[in-house]
Amino acid sequence: MLQRRGREQLEFFVCGSLRDLVPDDHVLARIDRVLELSWLHEEVADVYAPGVGRPAIDPEAAVRLMLAGFLLGIVHDRRLMREAQVNLAIRWFAGFGLNDRLPDHS
C-alpha cells in the first residue's frame, strides 16, 4: 500500500551530545581536537565594559564561529549565521545547542 510520510516534526529529541552526530573526519571535528582557546576569555576581559551596550558574545564562541566560516568557505557573516541555524557541526563546534539562540550576525 502506498503511504505518505508526514513532513511535520513538532519535536526533535537528541539523546547525547551533538558531537555524536558530527563525523570524526569532519573538518571541524579534526580542528576541535587540537584547538585550545581556554586562555582567550581572560586575555580579552579588559576590553569588555560591564553593563554597557548589548550582552557580549562569548569570545571563544565568536572565534569558533569565525573559524568555522573560514574553514567551510563561508565569507559573509549573515550567511554564516544562517548556515549555523541548520548545520549541527557548526552549532556543536561553536558551543551552541539545538535550542540555543545564535548571536546576531552584526
N, C-alpha and C positions, 0 to 999 in steps of 0.2 A: 504494500500500500504506500502510495506517495504521501509524504508528510512535509510540512513546512516547519522549519526551525524558527522560533521567535527570535527577534533581534534585541528585544528589551532585556536589559540586565540591570535590575534595580539595585542589587548589592554585589559587591565584589570582595571576597574574603581571601586573604593571603595568610596562610599559616607559615610562620617563619620569617626570615629576612628577605628583603628584596634582592639581596646578594645571591640568594639561592636561584633566582631567575635570570641572573646575568652569567653567560658562559665564561668559563675560566680563561678562554683565549680572546675575549673581547678586549679591545684596546684600553678601555677604562679600568677593567679588572687587572690587567697587567700593570698599568701605571700605578694603581692603588697599592699594589704590593710593595712598591718602593718609595712612594710619596710620603713624606713626613712633614706635616705642617703644624705640629703642636706648638711650635715656637712663635707662630705668626700672631696670635691674639695678643700676647704680651708685647711684642715688638711694635704693634701699631696702636696700642691702647691710648697713648698720649695724643693722638690726632683726633680722637673722638671726644666730643664735648657732651657730657651727660646732661640730659634734659633739654637739649637744643635740637630743633628740627625733627624730622621723622625718625622712627626707630631704625637703628642701623642694621644692615645685613651682617651676619656673622662673617668676619673677614676670610675665614677658611672656606666657607661655603661659596663666597664670591670668587675666590681664586680658583676653586674647583670647577665652578660653572664656566669661568673664562677658559680654563684649561680644557674642559670637555668641548667647548665650542671650537677651540683651536684644533684639537685632535680629530674632531669629527668634520672639520671643514665648514663650520657654521660661523660666518664672519659678522653677522648682524645680531645685535642684542635682542631685538624683537623676535627674530626667527629662533634664536637660541631658547628664549623663554617659551615660545610656542612648542618647540620640539621637546623641551623638558616637561611640558604638561603631559605628553603621551609616551615619552621614552623612559622606561623603567631604569635603564642603565645610567642615564644622566641623573635622574632623581636619586638613585642609590649613591652614586659617586659623589654628589654634592651634599649628601646627608639629609635629603628630604624624603619623607614617607609618602605613601599614596594619597593621603588626605591632607598633607601639609600644604599650606598656601605658599606658592613660589613668590620670590621678590618681584617687584615691578621692574620692567626692562630698563627703566631710567636709572 
